[in-house]
Amino acid sequence: MIVQALTFYLFSAVTVVAAVMVIAARNPVHSVLFLILAFFNSAGLFVLMGAEFLAMVLVVVYVGAVAVLFLFVVMMLDIDFLELRQGFLHYLPVGGLIGLILLAELLAVAGGWTFAPEAAQSVAAPLPPLAEVPNTDALGRLLYTRYVYLFQAAGLVLLVAMVGAIVLTLRQREGVKRQRIADQLRRRPGEVVEVRQVQPGQGV
Protein backbone atom coordinates (compact mmCIF):
# COMPACT_ATOMS: atom_id res chain seq x y z
CA MET A 1 0.00 0.00 0.00
CA ILE A 2 2.87 2.38 0.73
CA VAL A 3 4.35 1.85 -2.74
CA GLN A 4 0.96 2.45 -4.39
CA ALA A 5 0.43 5.62 -2.36
CA LEU A 6 3.89 6.96 -3.25
CA THR A 7 3.32 6.14 -6.91
CA PHE A 8 -0.05 7.88 -6.85
CA TYR A 9 1.38 11.04 -5.29
CA LEU A 10 4.28 11.01 -7.77
CA PHE A 11 2.02 10.68 -10.81
CA SER A 12 -0.42 13.25 -9.43
CA ALA A 13 2.27 15.82 -8.68
CA VAL A 14 3.88 15.46 -12.10
CA THR A 15 0.46 15.69 -13.78
CA VAL A 16 -0.46 18.89 -11.95
CA VAL A 17 2.91 20.52 -12.64
CA ALA A 18 2.79 19.52 -16.32
CA ALA A 19 -0.77 20.86 -16.65
CA VAL A 20 0.30 24.19 -15.16
CA MET A 21 3.30 24.37 -17.49
CA VAL A 22 1.03 23.76 -20.49
CA ILE A 23 -0.56 27.12 -19.73
CA ALA A 24 2.50 28.92 -18.40
CA ALA A 25 5.02 27.96 -21.08
CA ARG A 26 5.77 30.73 -23.56
CA ASN A 27 6.83 28.43 -26.38
CA PRO A 28 3.85 26.50 -27.84
CA VAL A 29 6.08 23.53 -28.67
CA HIS A 30 7.04 23.29 -25.00
CA SER A 31 3.35 23.44 -24.11
CA VAL A 32 2.63 20.44 -26.33
CA LEU A 33 5.52 18.49 -24.78
CA PHE A 34 4.23 19.24 -21.28
CA LEU A 35 0.78 18.14 -22.46
CA ILE A 36 2.22 14.80 -23.58
CA LEU A 37 3.90 14.43 -20.17
CA ALA A 38 0.57 15.10 -18.46
CA PHE A 39 -1.11 12.46 -20.63
CA PHE A 40 1.48 9.83 -19.74
CA ASN A 41 1.14 10.47 -16.02
CA SER A 42 -2.65 10.45 -16.27
CA ALA A 43 -2.37 7.06 -17.95
CA GLY A 44 -0.28 5.91 -14.99
CA LEU A 45 -3.06 7.02 -12.65
CA PHE A 46 -5.56 5.02 -14.70
CA VAL A 47 -3.35 1.96 -14.37
CA LEU A 48 -3.27 2.40 -10.60
CA MET A 49 -7.08 2.53 -10.61
CA GLY A 50 -7.29 -0.73 -12.55
CA ALA A 51 -8.51 0.91 -15.79
CA GLU A 52 -5.86 -0.41 -18.15
CA PHE A 53 -8.03 0.09 -21.23
CA LEU A 54 -8.50 3.80 -20.52
CA ALA A 55 -4.76 4.17 -19.94
CA MET A 56 -4.01 2.50 -23.28
CA VAL A 57 -6.58 4.65 -25.11
CA LEU A 58 -5.18 7.80 -23.51
CA VAL A 59 -1.67 6.99 -24.66
CA VAL A 60 -2.56 5.68 -28.12
CA VAL A 61 -5.20 8.25 -29.10
CA TYR A 62 -4.16 11.44 -27.36
CA VAL A 63 -0.39 11.07 -27.23
CA GLY A 64 -0.03 9.10 -30.44
CA ALA A 65 -2.45 11.11 -32.58
CA VAL A 66 -3.81 14.33 -31.15
CA ALA A 67 -0.76 15.67 -29.33
CA VAL A 68 1.71 14.68 -32.08
CA LEU A 69 -0.56 16.12 -34.77
CA PHE A 70 -0.88 19.37 -32.82
CA LEU A 71 2.89 19.44 -32.37
CA PHE A 72 3.51 19.11 -36.12
CA VAL A 73 0.86 21.74 -36.88
CA VAL A 74 2.44 24.21 -34.46
CA MET A 75 5.93 23.55 -35.83
CA MET A 76 4.97 23.75 -39.52
CA LEU A 77 2.57 26.70 -39.48
CA ASP A 78 4.03 30.17 -39.49
CA ILE A 79 1.98 31.59 -36.63
CA ASP A 80 2.77 35.01 -35.20
CA PHE A 81 2.16 34.36 -31.51
CA LEU A 82 3.07 37.93 -30.57
CA GLU A 83 0.16 39.15 -32.66
CA LEU A 84 -2.15 36.63 -31.01
CA ARG A 85 -1.13 37.79 -27.54
CA GLN A 86 -1.84 41.43 -28.30
CA GLY A 87 -5.57 40.89 -27.80
CA PHE A 88 -5.12 39.14 -24.45
CA LEU A 89 -6.38 42.05 -22.38
CA HIS A 90 -9.38 42.42 -24.67
CA TYR A 91 -10.59 38.89 -23.88
CA LEU A 92 -9.48 38.93 -20.24
CA PRO A 93 -12.97 39.67 -18.75
CA VAL A 94 -14.61 36.82 -20.66
CA GLY A 95 -11.76 34.44 -19.83
CA GLY A 96 -11.91 35.45 -16.15
CA LEU A 97 -15.66 34.82 -16.06
CA ILE A 98 -15.24 31.36 -17.59
CA GLY A 99 -12.44 30.64 -15.12
CA LEU A 100 -14.64 31.62 -12.19
CA ILE A 101 -17.44 29.37 -13.44
CA LEU A 102 -15.05 26.41 -13.76
CA LEU A 103 -13.64 27.12 -10.29
CA ALA A 104 -17.15 27.20 -8.83
CA GLU A 105 -17.96 23.88 -10.47
CA LEU A 106 -14.77 22.28 -9.12
CA LEU A 107 -15.52 23.59 -5.63
CA ALA A 108 -19.06 22.24 -5.88
CA VAL A 109 -17.74 18.79 -6.81
CA ALA A 110 -15.11 18.82 -4.07
CA GLY A 111 -17.66 20.09 -1.55
CA GLY A 112 -20.07 17.35 -2.55
CA TRP A 113 -17.43 14.71 -1.89
CA THR A 114 -16.60 16.26 1.48
CA PHE A 115 -20.03 17.04 2.88
CA ALA A 116 -22.04 14.29 1.17
CA PRO A 117 -19.82 11.25 0.49
CA GLU A 118 -22.87 9.06 -0.09
CA ALA A 119 -23.78 11.13 -3.18
CA ALA A 120 -20.90 9.68 -5.20
CA GLN A 121 -21.98 6.15 -4.35
CA SER A 122 -25.53 6.83 -5.48
CA VAL A 123 -24.40 8.23 -8.84
CA ALA A 124 -21.78 5.59 -9.62
CA ALA A 125 -23.00 2.52 -11.45
CA PRO A 126 -22.25 -0.86 -9.84
CA LEU A 127 -19.64 -2.79 -11.78
CA PRO A 128 -19.14 -6.56 -11.71
CA PRO A 129 -15.89 -7.91 -10.28
CA LEU A 130 -12.92 -7.93 -12.64
CA ALA A 131 -12.63 -11.69 -12.26
CA GLU A 132 -16.03 -12.17 -13.92
CA VAL A 133 -16.00 -9.44 -16.58
CA PRO A 134 -12.88 -7.85 -18.14
CA ASN A 135 -12.30 -4.13 -17.83
CA THR A 136 -13.05 -3.39 -21.48
CA ASP A 137 -16.27 -5.44 -21.42
CA ALA A 138 -17.51 -3.67 -18.29
CA LEU A 139 -16.74 -0.24 -19.77
CA GLY A 140 -18.56 -1.07 -23.00
CA ARG A 141 -21.62 -2.35 -21.16
CA LEU A 142 -21.76 0.80 -19.08
CA LEU A 143 -21.30 3.20 -22.00
CA TYR A 144 -23.78 1.52 -24.36
CA THR A 145 -26.50 0.87 -21.80
CA ARG A 146 -26.72 3.49 -19.08
CA TYR A 147 -24.85 6.34 -20.76
CA VAL A 148 -25.64 5.62 -24.41
CA TYR A 149 -27.47 8.95 -25.00
CA LEU A 150 -24.72 10.98 -23.34
CA PHE A 151 -22.14 9.03 -25.33
CA GLN A 152 -23.91 9.83 -28.61
CA ALA A 153 -24.33 13.46 -27.59
CA ALA A 154 -20.59 13.73 -26.91
CA GLY A 155 -19.93 12.31 -30.38
CA LEU A 156 -22.22 14.93 -31.96
CA VAL A 157 -20.48 17.72 -30.05
CA LEU A 158 -17.10 16.51 -31.30
CA LEU A 159 -18.46 16.30 -34.85
CA VAL A 160 -19.77 19.87 -34.70
CA ALA A 161 -16.45 21.05 -33.26
CA MET A 162 -14.54 19.33 -36.07
CA VAL A 163 -16.75 20.83 -38.77
CA GLY A 164 -16.50 24.26 -37.13
CA ALA A 165 -12.70 24.06 -37.02
CA ILE A 166 -12.61 23.14 -40.71
CA VAL A 167 -14.94 26.00 -41.65
CA LEU A 168 -12.99 28.56 -39.61
CA THR A 169 -9.63 27.56 -41.09
CA LEU A 170 -10.83 27.15 -44.68
CA ARG A 171 -9.35 29.86 -46.88
CA GLN A 172 -10.36 30.81 -50.39
CA ARG A 173 -7.22 31.59 -52.38
CA GLU A 174 -7.06 33.31 -55.74
CA GLY A 175 -5.67 31.46 -58.72
CA VAL A 176 -6.15 27.98 -57.28
CA LYS A 177 -7.77 25.50 -59.68
CA ARG A 178 -10.60 23.61 -58.05
CA GLN A 179 -12.66 20.75 -59.36
CA ARG A 180 -16.25 21.68 -60.27
CA ILE A 181 -18.30 18.62 -61.04
CA ALA A 182 -21.20 20.59 -62.57
CA ASP A 183 -18.90 22.36 -65.08
CA GLN A 184 -17.33 19.05 -66.05
CA LEU A 185 -20.70 17.47 -66.72
CA ARG A 186 -21.96 20.44 -68.79
CA ARG A 187 -19.00 20.65 -71.13
CA ARG A 188 -19.27 19.44 -74.70
CA PRO A 189 -16.71 17.40 -76.65
CA GLY A 190 -16.08 20.30 -79.00
CA GLU A 191 -14.98 22.51 -76.13
CA VAL A 192 -12.27 20.19 -74.88
CA VAL A 193 -11.28 18.13 -77.92
CA GLU A 194 -9.49 19.63 -80.90
CA VAL A 195 -8.90 17.62 -84.08
CA ARG A 196 -5.78 18.66 -85.94
CA GLN A 197 -4.47 17.41 -89.27
CA VAL A 198 -0.80 16.52 -88.89
CA GLN A 199 1.19 16.38 -92.08
CA PRO A 200 3.69 13.56 -92.53
CA GLY A 201 7.11 14.48 -91.22
CA GLN A 202 5.82 17.43 -89.19
CA GLY A 203 5.11 17.84 -85.51
CA VAL A 204 1.93 19.03 -83.90
C-alpha positions as CSV (number, residue, x, y, z in Angstrom):
1,M,0.0,0.0,0.0
2,I,2.9,2.4,0.7
3,V,4.3,1.8,-2.7
4,Q,1.0,2.4,-4.4
5,A,0.4,5.6,-2.4
6,L,3.9,7.0,-3.2
7,T,3.3,6.1,-6.9
8,F,-0.1,7.9,-6.8
9,Y,1.4,11.0,-5.3
10,L,4.3,11.0,-7.8
11,F,2.0,10.7,-10.8
12,S,-0.4,13.3,-9.4
13,A,2.3,15.8,-8.7
14,V,3.9,15.5,-12.1
15,T,0.5,15.7,-13.8
16,V,-0.5,18.9,-12.0
17,V,2.9,20.5,-12.6
18,A,2.8,19.5,-16.3
19,A,-0.8,20.9,-16.7
20,V,0.3,24.2,-15.2
21,M,3.3,24.4,-17.5
22,V,1.0,23.8,-20.5
23,I,-0.6,27.1,-19.7
24,A,2.5,28.9,-18.4
25,A,5.0,28.0,-21.1
26,R,5.8,30.7,-23.6
27,N,6.8,28.4,-26.4
28,P,3.8,26.5,-27.8
29,V,6.1,23.5,-28.7
30,H,7.0,23.3,-25.0
31,S,3.4,23.4,-24.1
32,V,2.6,20.4,-26.3
33,L,5.5,18.5,-24.8
34,F,4.2,19.2,-21.3
35,L,0.8,18.1,-22.5
36,I,2.2,14.8,-23.6
37,L,3.9,14.4,-20.2
38,A,0.6,15.1,-18.5
39,F,-1.1,12.5,-20.6
40,F,1.5,9.8,-19.7
41,N,1.1,10.5,-16.0
42,S,-2.7,10.5,-16.3
43,A,-2.4,7.1,-18.0
44,G,-0.3,5.9,-15.0
45,L,-3.1,7.0,-12.7
46,F,-5.6,5.0,-14.7
47,V,-3.4,2.0,-14.4
48,L,-3.3,2.4,-10.6
49,M,-7.1,2.5,-10.6
50,G,-7.3,-0.7,-12.6
51,A,-8.5,0.9,-15.8
52,E,-5.9,-0.4,-18.2
53,F,-8.0,0.1,-21.2
54,L,-8.5,3.8,-20.5
55,A,-4.8,4.2,-19.9
56,M,-4.0,2.5,-23.3
57,V,-6.6,4.6,-25.1
58,L,-5.2,7.8,-23.5
59,V,-1.7,7.0,-24.7
60,V,-2.6,5.7,-28.1
61,V,-5.2,8.2,-29.1
62,Y,-4.2,11.4,-27.4
63,V,-0.4,11.1,-27.2
64,G,0.0,9.1,-30.4
65,A,-2.4,11.1,-32.6
66,V,-3.8,14.3,-31.2
67,A,-0.8,15.7,-29.3
68,V,1.7,14.7,-32.1
69,L,-0.6,16.1,-34.8
70,F,-0.9,19.4,-32.8
71,L,2.9,19.4,-32.4
72,F,3.5,19.1,-36.1
73,V,0.9,21.7,-36.9
74,V,2.4,24.2,-34.5
75,M,5.9,23.5,-35.8
76,M,5.0,23.7,-39.5
77,L,2.6,26.7,-39.5
78,D,4.0,30.2,-39.5
79,I,2.0,31.6,-36.6
80,D,2.8,35.0,-35.2
81,F,2.2,34.4,-31.5
82,L,3.1,37.9,-30.6
83,E,0.2,39.2,-32.7
84,L,-2.1,36.6,-31.0
85,R,-1.1,37.8,-27.5
86,Q,-1.8,41.4,-28.3
87,G,-5.6,40.9,-27.8
88,F,-5.1,39.1,-24.5
89,L,-6.4,42.0,-22.4
90,H,-9.4,42.4,-24.7
91,Y,-10.6,38.9,-23.9
92,L,-9.5,38.9,-20.2
93,P,-13.0,39.7,-18.7
94,V,-14.6,36.8,-20.7
95,G,-11.8,34.4,-19.8
96,G,-11.9,35.5,-16.2
97,L,-15.7,34.8,-16.1
98,I,-15.2,31.4,-17.6
99,G,-12.4,30.6,-15.1
100,L,-14.6,31.6,-12.2
101,I,-17.4,29.4,-13.4
102,L,-15.1,26.4,-13.8
103,L,-13.6,27.1,-10.3
104,A,-17.1,27.2,-8.8
105,E,-18.0,23.9,-10.5
106,L,-14.8,22.3,-9.1
107,L,-15.5,23.6,-5.6
108,A,-19.1,22.2,-5.9
109,V,-17.7,18.8,-6.8
110,A,-15.1,18.8,-4.1
111,G,-17.7,20.1,-1.5
112,G,-20.1,17.3,-2.6
113,W,-17.4,14.7,-1.9
114,T,-16.6,16.3,1.5
115,F,-20.0,17.0,2.9
116,A,-22.0,14.3,1.2
117,P,-19.8,11.2,0.5
118,E,-22.9,9.1,-0.1
119,A,-23.8,11.1,-3.2
120,A,-20.9,9.7,-5.2
121,Q,-22.0,6.2,-4.4
122,S,-25.5,6.8,-5.5
123,V,-24.4,8.2,-8.8
124,A,-21.8,5.6,-9.6
125,A,-23.0,2.5,-11.4
126,P,-22.2,-0.9,-9.8
127,L,-19.6,-2.8,-11.8
128,P,-19.1,-6.6,-11.7
129,P,-15.9,-7.9,-10.3
130,L,-12.9,-7.9,-12.6
131,A,-12.6,-11.7,-12.3
132,E,-16.0,-12.2,-13.9
133,V,-16.0,-9.4,-16.6
134,P,-12.9,-7.8,-18.1
135,N,-12.3,-4.1,-17.8
136,T,-13.1,-3.4,-21.5
137,D,-16.3,-5.4,-21.4
138,A,-17.5,-3.7,-18.3
139,L,-16.7,-0.2,-19.8
140,G,-18.6,-1.1,-23.0
141,R,-21.6,-2.4,-21.2
142,L,-21.8,0.8,-19.1
143,L,-21.3,3.2,-22.0
144,Y,-23.8,1.5,-24.4
145,T,-26.5,0.9,-21.8
146,R,-26.7,3.5,-19.1
147,Y,-24.8,6.3,-20.8
148,V,-25.6,5.6,-24.4
149,Y,-27.5,8.9,-25.0
150,L,-24.7,11.0,-23.3
151,F,-22.1,9.0,-25.3
152,Q,-23.9,9.8,-28.6
153,A,-24.3,13.5,-27.6
154,A,-20.6,13.7,-26.9
155,G,-19.9,12.3,-30.4
156,L,-22.2,14.9,-32.0
157,V,-20.5,17.7,-30.0
158,L,-17.1,16.5,-31.3
159,L,-18.5,16.3,-34.9
160,V,-19.8,19.9,-34.7
161,A,-16.4,21.0,-33.3
162,M,-14.5,19.3,-36.1
163,V,-16.8,20.8,-38.8
164,G,-16.5,24.3,-37.1
165,A,-12.7,24.1,-37.0
166,I,-12.6,23.1,-40.7
167,V,-14.9,26.0,-41.6
168,L,-13.0,28.6,-39.6
169,T,-9.6,27.6,-41.1
170,L,-10.8,27.1,-44.7
171,R,-9.3,29.9,-46.9
172,Q,-10.4,30.8,-50.4
173,R,-7.2,31.6,-52.4
174,E,-7.1,33.3,-55.7
175,G,-5.7,31.5,-58.7
176,V,-6.2,28.0,-57.3
177,K,-7.8,25.5,-59.7
178,R,-10.6,23.6,-58.1
179,Q,-12.7,20.8,-59.4
180,R,-16.2,21.7,-60.3
181,I,-18.3,18.6,-61.0
182,A,-21.2,20.6,-62.6
183,D,-18.9,22.4,-65.1
184,Q,-17.3,19.1,-66.0
185,L,-20.7,17.5,-66.7
186,R,-22.0,20.4,-68.8
187,R,-19.0,20.7,-71.1
188,R,-19.3,19.4,-74.7
189,P,-16.7,17.4,-76.7
190,G,-16.1,20.3,-79.0
191,E,-15.0,22.5,-76.1
192,V,-12.3,20.2,-74.9
193,V,-11.3,18.1,-77.9
194,E,-9.5,19.6,-80.9
195,V,-8.9,17.6,-84.1
196,R,-5.8,18.7,-85.9
197,Q,-4.5,17.4,-89.3
198,V,-0.8,16.5,-88.9
199,Q,1.2,16.4,-92.1
200,P,3.7,13.6,-92.5
201,G,7.1,14.5,-91.2
202,Q,5.8,17.4,-89.2
203,G,5.1,17.8,-85.5
204,V,1.9,19.0,-83.9
